[in-house]
Amino acid sequence: MNTIERLVVVMLFERVDLLDVTGPPEVFALLQREMDEPTGYRVLLASASMDPVTTSAGVRILPDATFDDLAGRAIDTLVVPGAVDVDEHRHVAALVDPEIANQVAELATRTRRVTSVCVGAHILAAAGLLDGKRATTHWSTARQLAAEYPEITVDAEPIFIRDGDVWTGAGISSCLDLALALVADDFGEALAQRVARQLVVYLKRPSGQSQFSVPLEPASTTRRVDDLRHYITQHLPEPLTVAYLAEHLHIGDRQLTRIFKQELGTTPAAYIEAARLEVARNRLETTDDTLARIAKACGFGTVDTLNRAFRRALNVTPSEYRSRFRIA
């Protein structure tokens, strides 16, 4: 039988994240073990030259081809990994080489689907491939992506997002989730599930687990904000209205709302619900508590309210979440 060649090109450049590069090819290789006929996947690591590329982990990788070698070739899947810079304060920023962005834009014109892994979404954005689309990236650079490219709808929660023929993946290890989704798209979910079993990972994290609770990541380290965050965490079962919290801090309601907006980047209601969800998720993963007990302990009050919060944030019910992520 004739096998369709699915040329997969993984971009290489200095300081690229190692797992971003190696994760997807590993998934495609494991797929071959589960199939009697060839998958058709042919993975090429492409760089500007044939010189070794030093990854962020210090491991050097040899390219299979140069960008010039790919001239005129039809590409099935273009995989764009990312790179970051971390300053002395441990602030993370995505790095974008304009030449790489230009190369991605050119290769995309003859590619069936374009994907980014982790902060590779910033390169897709610079290449103009995310304009008007919904996209995700690693939670640590989501605000940067949204600020630099307001025409993109940035959603930092999902493990990956597909918008047409453009796929964007979240945090580093989610490259496996993204690659499994590509396999499912090409060969069906049954085969993807078998590969997931080989990897000892879940096939469908995207519709359940989010990559990180972004609203709980502090944007400020002032004593006032730390006190507020800790107070909320320790008093989740209480009402925690704006008036309630403002009284605790001895400030006005409007000032409290400004603190949330300016220093935590969200509203009081959104932050408190995210905090309650975080604790509820932990209890679902690690305890056998009933949903009613969890709802009460986390401040949701009723199981119905707990269900609505999970549906709204994670698109699953608490019971579905527990069935997937319960830790024995």
Buried (B, 14 or more C-beta within 10 A) or exposed (E): EEEEEBBBBBBBBBBBBBBBBBBBBBBBEBBBEBEEEEBBBBBBBBBBEEEEBBBBEEEEBEBBBBBEEBEEEEBBBBBBBBBBEEEEEEEBBBBBBEEBBEBBBBBBEEBEBBBBBBBBBBBBBBBEBBEEBBBBBBBBBBBBBBEBBEEBBBBBBBBBBBBEEBBBBBBBBBBBBBBBBBBBBBBEBEBBBBBBEEBEBBBBBBEBBBBBBBBBBBEBEEEEBEEBBEBBEEBBBEEBEBEEBBEBBEBEBEEBBEBBEEBBBBBBEBBBBBBBBBBBBEBBBEBEBEBEEBBBBBBBEEBEBBBEBBEEBBBBBBEBBBEBBEEE
